[in-house]
Amino acid sequence: MSSAKILDNIWYGRHPGVIALVPFAWVYRLLGAMRKIAYTSGLLSTYEADVPVVIVGNISSGGTGKTPLVIWLVEYFRSLGYTPGVVARGYRGRAKNWPQQVREDSDPAVVGDEPIVIARRAHCPVAVGLRRGDSVDALLRHAACDIIISDDGLQHYALERNYEIAVIDGVRRFGNGRCLPAGPLRDPVQRLRSVDFVVTNGIAGRGEFAMKYVATHIRQLGGDKQLEFEEFGPKEVHGVAGIGYPDRFFSMLRAKGFSVKQHSFRDHVRFKKSDLEFDDDLPIIMTEKDAVKCEHFGLSRCWYVPVTAELPEVFRRRLSTIFSEVEHG
């Protein structure tokens, strides 16, 4: 059994190995609390923007579905008359200088994969960097942004924020409820009491807003061909996912009528062409985040699934109320 599988069993199952990790979780939690106090007390300096900053983050490790929500928020705030910009960490990007502007044709090896998806889908200014304050400053100097959305960064207290939106996984929730490394949590569950919104990717609990993914078509990698799922002929496919929770993607494909040969990779993996060379001619279907890293392989049998976040009207109304108060406050 791989180390990743063992860790998954510890976090989301009843693996006895959790006992050995509990003391490290206490240390992690203590250091996190001390770090937060250092920023909130002014001991460590923070960056405060001249425009509203909305953090979209999570309290758990692994994918919860933040990026589609960020794209939804860009479109929503644009409908209110704002000019949004997005900042992100640019995880696993290897740029020599930060921050970096992200364009639709940027290299994912330099700026990371998710920021490119945002730039392509949201059509807004995007900047990535090790310090989000520097990225925000770069956007405000070089683009006419009047609201900033941070993709992740709930624990990045060096950036002052006006609003926080926490995204949780409606299936896995909080796992065993323990902090890293004994569990999946970056913050204790109590941290959710201080955020402005809790958005659940799936079935929402009390006080949460349900978000669901809508996938209506499939697109050929590196080409312009697009098909509705019903039009896609082969029903046996290779499913490829290098995301935080690959099973969510595979379940979606099965719900669309596919028989899926599953190929899970670690989150933000840097694909090699050989990773996609299977011993048959079946189509390969991957996530949009993975697709931006595989376009240059020139594999015509590769496809990807764009997903769109759908939020309830009550969430839209609540946002509208809050930002109406900002405009008139």
Number of C-alpha atoms within 10 A of each C-alpha: 5 7 8 10 10 13 18 15 18 22 25 16 13 10 13 10 14 20 10 11 17 17 13 14 20 16 14 18 19 11 12 15 12 12 16 15 14 15 17 15 9 9 10 13 13 15 16 16 18 11 14 17 23 24 27 24 24 29 24 25 16 15 17 26 24 23 22 23 23 23 23 19 20 24 18 16 17 15 10 11 9 16 18 26 25 29 31 25 22 26 18 15 19 14 17 8 9 17 25 23 19 26 19 16 10 17 17 26 15 17 27 26 25 22 28 23 24 27 22 14 17 21 16 22 22 28 28 29 23 16 18 25 21 19 24 31 17 20 25 19 10 10 15 13 18 17 21 25 25 28 27 23 22 22 16 18 20 19 22 19 21 12 15 22 21 24 28 26 23 18 14 12 17 21 19 18 17 23 27 22 22 23 24 24 23 21 22 16 14 9 13 17 9 10 14 15 20 23 29 23 25 18 14 17 12 6 9 17 20 20 24 20 17 12 16 14 16 22 19 20 26 18 12 7 10 16 13 11 18 12 10 12 9 10 17 15 17 23 25 26 27 21 22 17 19 20 14 15 20 25 12 15 21 14 10 14 12 19 16 18 14 15 16 16 18 14 16 20 14 17 15 11 11 8 11 16 11 11 6 7 10 15 19 23 26 25 20 20 25 25 25 22 20 20 15 11 15 12 17 13 12 24 24 23 23 20 16 17 19 15 18 11 10 10 16 12 11 12 17 15 11 11 15 12 10 10 7 6 6
